[in-house]
């Protein structure tokens, strides 16, 4: 089912002028939930952005998803831990707290060097720094 859902989600988010950061279709406490995280590099995500994407998704997904489900659309949060190489590219240029597997922790802009360290599996975690990214 995910293979049918995600292209629709990606297109609707892009058509809304936003970036799809993460999508997850999970069963929690016996109920299916489609979680969508959206981002706008120009300005913070608004309640209106989430409402618009939710409305557009609902119009299309109810035909694809045949089980009862909840739809959650939100921003990724200003202090998000990055989970994939794709997210490092999305948030390139933003400041983050980075912990290397050696134990060293530092604040840096996400750049090609940081992305390379992630690819080389040298990073324990990278968390966006809300103090600098408001």
N, C-alpha and C positions, 0 to 999 in steps of 0.2 A: 504493500500500500504506500510506503514511503516514496517509492520511485514515481508514483503518480502525483503525490502531494507536493513534493519539494519544487519541481519546476513551476508549478502554479504559484506557490508562495514566493519564489524568487522573482518571477515576472511581475507580480502585483506590487511587491516592495520596490523593485526598480522603477516601475511605471509611476510610483508615488514619489520618485525623486529621492529615495532613501537607500540605505545599504543593509542587506540582510547579514547580520553578524552570526546568528546561531538559530537553528530550528531543532526542535526535539519533539517527537511524538511518543509519549510514554504512558504507561499504565501505572497510576498511583492510587493506592487504596481502592483498587478495583475499578477505577474510572480512567478513561482515556483523556489525556490532555495534550493539546498541541501548543507548545511554547515557542513563541517567535520573539527574537530580540532584534530591534531595528536601530539604526544609527544614522545621524546626519552630521557630516564633518563640518558643516557651516554653522550650526546652532544646535542647542539642546533639543532633544525629542520632547514634543508637547503631548498633552492629553489628547488634543485634536488629531495629531499624527497617528496615535495609537487607535483612536476611534475610527478614523478613515480607513486604515489598513484592516482593522477588524471587520468593518462593514464589507469592504471589497472581498476579503478572504471568505467571509461567511457566504456571500453570494455564489462563489465558485466551489468551495470545498464541500458544501453539503451534498453536492452531486457525486463527489469522489469518495468521501468518507462515509461508510455505510453503518458505522457503529455510533452510538451516542458519545459525544466528546465535548470537552471544554476547550475554548480557544483563549489563550493568554497572549497579548501583544504588549511588549514593554521595551524600554530602553535597556541597554546592557548595564547601565549604572556607571557612575563616574569613578568607582574604585574597583572595577571588574578585574578579576584574574584572567589573563589571556589563556585560551585553551587550545589554540591551533596556529599553525603557520599563517593561515589565512587571516586570523585576527591580528597577528603582528603586522601584516601588510595594511590592514584596515586602519589600525591605530598608529601607523608610522608617523613620526613627528610629534607624538604626544609624550609627555613625561611619565615615567613609570619607576616603581621600586622593583629592582631586579635582584633576585637571589640566585647566585651561582651554586652549582653542586659542591664547590669547594667550601661553601659557607659564607663567602664574601657577599655583602649586600651593598648596593649602591643605587643612587637615583640617576637616571639617564633618559635622554630622549630616545624613543624607539627609532633606530636607524638600521642601516644595512648590517653593521657590525653586530648589533643585538640580534637581529634576525638570523645571522649566520651562527651565532652561539646557540640559538634555539634549535636550528637545523642540526647542529653538531651535538645536540643533547647535553649541553653544558649548563643549562638553566634549570633550576628547581622550580621557580615560578617567576612570573612577571605580573605585577599588579599596577593598574593605572593609578596615578597619583592625583587625587581630587584637588589637592591644594594648588596645583599648577594647571589643571585642565578644566577649570570652571568656565 
